[in-house]
Each structure stands twice: as C-alpha cells, then as structure tokens.
C-alpha cells in the first residue's frame, strides 16, 4: 500500500475501500458508521439543532491541535451555542493527492480523541481525492445534530438591557498560535491554540441558570465581530471594559508587534455568554471550576441606547467604538 494518498484512493474502487477501512473505520469504529449505508439512520426525540461547517486551516498541524481536532470542536461548539447536546457528526474529507498516509492517520486519531471527549459519534462521511495543488493538503466538511433540552431558549436575539456579558477565558490564542506556526514566530513560553469542545462547559452553565440569553463562539473576526453580531441581532448596545478582558501576555505582545487588535483575532475554544445580571456571578463561579472556563470573567453589560453599537472603556478611562473586523488579517485560521 502506498505511503501517500493517490488519486486512485478517490476512485470508488479497491483502493478507495482500502483507505476507508484501513484508516477511517478502524479508528472511528461504531455500530452506526459500520453499516456503510448511503445514509446513517439515527434515533432522536425532541427539538433538534443542526449545523454545518468547513475547515481549511493552514497549516493543518499547529500548536495545540490540527485540522481534525478543529473540525470536531468547531461543529460541537456551534451546536452548544444554542444550548444543544451534540450527538452525531458527519465528516467529509477532500484530500490532495500526495498527502502522507501517516498525516491522515494522525488527524483521524485526533478526531477520535476529540469526539470521545465531547461525547459525539461520527455516523457518516465521505472521501474525495483531488489533483495535487487543488486542495492545499486537506479540507474537511462537517455536519452536526444535537438535541435541545426542554425549556432552553438561547439565541442571538435574546439579549436585554442590564444583562451581563461573560467570556470564558483569554482571547486570541488560536489565531496567534496558527500565525506563529505559519510564520515561524517564537515566544519565551509555549503558546497553543485554545481549540476545545465547550459542550460540557455549556451544560454546567445551564445547570446554574435558565437565564442564559445568548451564547456565541467568537471564531473568525474575534470577540469584536461576535459582540457586534449580538448587538445587531438583539437591537441593543454592548459596553465592555478593556481591563476586564483576559489576554495572554504572548498574544498581546504579538498583536502589538504585528499591528493586530486582540479583539479581532480568532478563537476556537472561547464563548461569549449574555446572561441575566443576577445570575452572572454564580455562572462565572461554576465556569471557573471547568478546565475550559478557569479564566472566565464578566467583561461588560448590555445597554439600551445606540442599538447595534459596541463600545469599550479603555484602560486610559476613555471610550472607543469597537467595530467588526474589516478584511482578513489572518487567512486560513479555521
């Protein structure tokens, strides 16, 4: 068997069956996937959440993760941001001819480990192989299904004046980690992506309060773009305080050197929560007991005036408008 992916691996013939059985099925084994029918048959009761996404990160391996871990975390987190319990995922691989089989196996092992942590099952998938130079090594497309528990109503339209704004930890880690790997930047301490599944954290938050209005993971466009989206959807304004937003020293230094704003840098293991102010402290206290919420903090509040606007009180005591990201300073980070 070749040690690299060949065009014939996407032919639907013997080599295609070999790469599926020897790599995907052997690692992701479960009764539903093993049926190998054209559609997965699953059991579900209640209100469903359904999402889809595609992952084209470059490089495909980066400090703290890889494109496989990113695909699982991103899909799981999108379901969790509406309060759903993620259950089933699909994976479709577009593989460039010449990808080393050992790299493919490493990514599949990462997928398995992350899916197990998140408690989700890979139930169906697809593999295509394209000519060298057509896919930049590997692209992954996903879809995910989850169940929303009774009584949970989380949406970007639900923010109300007086609500508190919470972040679960330091911002910008993923974008700067990927950039450092791509550009060879060095730091005195190891900086890793924050890529992680947040469904367990969200479940714990919901145990504390049923007054969680909005959840959103600030991926592309960073915290600034996410807050602007929520302000626009809910028809409110949001005021945040710069000195309450957790930023690692390495991320702050890299952003200063590169002329970037940490508020615009991507994350893959962070969430923004808008909650009833009366429950905010209790929610943060519970989050801080979870490994993915140790640095959780209240960073601002929802206000009524100037709907759709996000304003930040700076460390100097002045105020500035926080806009959405314009352009794409960090290409291919998810």
N, C-alpha and C positions, 0 to 999 in steps of 0.2 A: 504493500500500500504506500502511496506517495506520502512524503512528509509535508507536502503543501497542498492547498486546495486547488483543484484543477477545474477547468470549465466543465469537464465530464461529470464532476460531482453535482452539477445542477441539471443534468440531462433527464432525470427521472428514471434512469436505468440502474444497472447494478451498482455503480459507484455512488450514485445518489442514495440508494438504500443502505450502502455500507457506511457512509458518513453519518446518516441519521441514526442507525442502530449502534454504531461503534462510539459515537460521541454524544449525541443528544439523549437518546433513550437510555443509554447505560448510566448517564448522570442524573437525569430528571425523572427517573422511573416512578410511575404512579398508575393506578388502575385505569383512570380516565384517559390519560395520554397513550397508554399502551394499546388501547383499542385501535388506534391508527385509522379511524374512520375519517371521512371528509369533514365532519363536524363533531365537536365534543358535545356530549349530552350530559347536562348538569342539573342538579336539583336546587331550586331556590324558592323561598317563600318570603313575601313582604315586599317593601319598596326597594327597587334596585337602583344602584348607581353604576354608570357605565362610562368609561373613559378610554381614550386612545392617544398615543404619542409616538414620536420617532426620535432616535438618538444618533447623533452624527459627531460626537466629540472627537477632537484631535488634540493630543494623541489618545489612542484607545486605552492605554495604561497611564495612570497618573498617580501622584502620591495620595494614598488613602482610598484608591478604588480603580475601577476600569469601566468600560462601556457596558459590561454586563450588569455589574452592581448598580450602575447609574440607571439602567433601564428598569430594573425591578423597583428601586427606591422611588424613582420618578412616578411610576404608574401607581404604586401603592400609596404614595403621598397624595396624588391627585384624588384618589378615592377617599382617603382620610380627611381631606379638606372639606368634604361635605358631610362628615360625620359617619361615613360608611365603614363597615368592617370588610376589608378586602378579602375576597375568597379565591377567585380564579383569574388567571392571566393567560394571554396568548403571546407568543414570541415569533416574529418573522425576521429572518436573517438575510440580508443582502451582502454577500461575501465577494470580495475582489479576488480574482484568480491570483494565486501565489501566496495567499495568507498562510503562514506556517500552521500546521495542524496543532502543534503544541500551544500556540497562542489561542487557537479556537477552544481547545480543551481547558485552558486556564480560565477563559472567560465563562465557559459553561459551568465550571466548578464554582466560580464566583456567583453566578446566577443561582445555583442550587443553594449555596450557603446563605445568600441574602433572602431568597424565597422562604427558606426554612425559618429564618429569624422572624420574618414578617408573618409567617403562618399562612402563606398563599400557595396554591397549587398551579403549576404550569399544565394546562389541559390540552392545548393545541398549538400548532405552529407551522412554519413554512421555511424553506431554504431555497434561495436563488443564488447562483454564481454568475458574476458578470465579468466582462473582459478586464484585463489589467488596466488600471488607470480610470475606471468608471465608477468606483465606489470608495476610494481612499481607505482601503483595507476592509472596513466592516461598518455597515449600518444596521440598526435594529429598530423594528417597529413593534409596538406592543398594543394590547388592549386589555382592559381590566374590568371585572364585575365585582361589586360588593353589595352588601345588604345594609340599609339604613335602619337603625333601631327605631321602634315606635317612640314618638314624641320628640325626635331630634329634627330640628329645622335650622340648618346652617347655610347661609347664603351671603354673597357679597352685597345683597340688597338690604340686609337687616341692621346695619349699624345705626345707632341712635345717639343724639347729643347727650353727653355725660358719660358715655361708655369709656372704658379704659382700653388702651392699646398695649398688647404684650408681644414680646419677641422671645423665642426660646433659647437664644444664645448668640454668639458672636457672628457678625455678618462678613461676607466677602471671602470666606475661607476657600470655597470651591473655585471661584474664578481665579484667584491669585495662585492657588496650588496648580491648576491646569496651566496657567500662563508661565509659572516658574519652570514647569517641566518642559514646556514647548520652547521657551526662550533661554533655558539654562540659568535662571536666576538662582542665587544662593542666599540662604538665611542662616543666622547663627543657631537657630533651633529649627527642628523639622516642622514644616507647615504641611498639613494634609487637608484634602477635601473633607468637607463635613457630610458627604454623601451618606445618608442613613434613612432607614424606614421609620416613619413617625406615627404609624397607626397605633402602636401601643401607647405612646405618649398621649395621643388624642383620646383614646379610650379612658385613660386615667383622668384626663381633664373633665370628661363628661361625667365621670363618677362624682366629681366635686360639685359640678354646677350644670343645670339645664339652661343657663342664661348665657351660653356662648353664641354670639350673634353671627360672627364671620370667622372663617379660617382661610388662609391662603398661603401657599408656599412661594416665597419670593425668589424664583429661579432667574430666568433671563430678565434683565432690566433691574434686578436687585430690589432692595427694600423700597426705594423711592417709587419705582414704577408700580409696585404692588399697592402701596398706600394710595397712590393716585387713582388706581383702578377701583379700589374700595370706596374712596371718597366720591368718585363719579357715580358708581353703581347705586350707592345709598343716598346720594343727594345731600351729603354733609361735608364739613371740612374736618381735617385732622391736624392736630398740633402735636409735634414731637419735640423732645429735648435732646440735644446732641450729647450732653454729658451722661445721659442715661442709656445710650445705645452702646452695647458691648462690641468692641472692635479689638482684635488681637494686635499687639504691637507690630508684628511682622506684616500684617495686612495694611495697617496704617502707614508704615514706612514705605512699603512697595507702592501703594497708591500715591503717596506724596512724590516719590521718585518718578513715577510713570505719568503723573498728571491725571490720575483717576480719582473719582469720588467713591469711597466705600459704599455709599448708599446706592450706587449704580452697578456694583459688582455682583455677579451671580452667586447663588447659594443652592445647595441640593439637600440640606438636612435642617432647614430652618422653616419655621412657620410664624405667621403673624396671626394673632387672635384678637378680635374685638369682642369684649365681654362686658356684662353689667358691672359697673364700678364697685358695687357692693360685694361682688364675688371675686374681684380681681386678686386680692392678696392671697386668698385661700387657693385659688387656681395656681398662682405662681409658686406658692409653697409646695404644692403637690408636684408641679413640674420639676422643681429643683431636686426632687428625690429620684428622678428618672435620669439615666445616663445621657439622654438627648435633650435634657432641659436644665442641666446644672447651672447654667448661666442665665436662666430666664429672668426677665425684668419687665416692669411696666415702663414704657418709653413715651407715653403720651396719652392724649384723650381726644375724643370725638367732640366737635363743636358744631353749632348750627349756622353761624354766619359764613358767608363766602362758600357756598356749596361747590364741591369738586376741587377745592384747593387744599394743598398740603403745605404747612408752614413749620419751620424748625427754629426753635430758640437755640442760638449758638452758645458756645462756651464763653463768648465775649458779652453775652447778655442781649445781643441784637437778634433780630428775626430775619429769616430769608425764606423765600418761596422755594419749595422742593419740587422740581419738575420731573416728569418721566424721562428716562434715558432717550437721547436723540442719537440715532446711529447705532453702531455695534462695535465698541472698542475692544471687545474680547470675542472674536469669532470662534465658533465651534466649541462651545463650552458645555453643551448638553445635546 
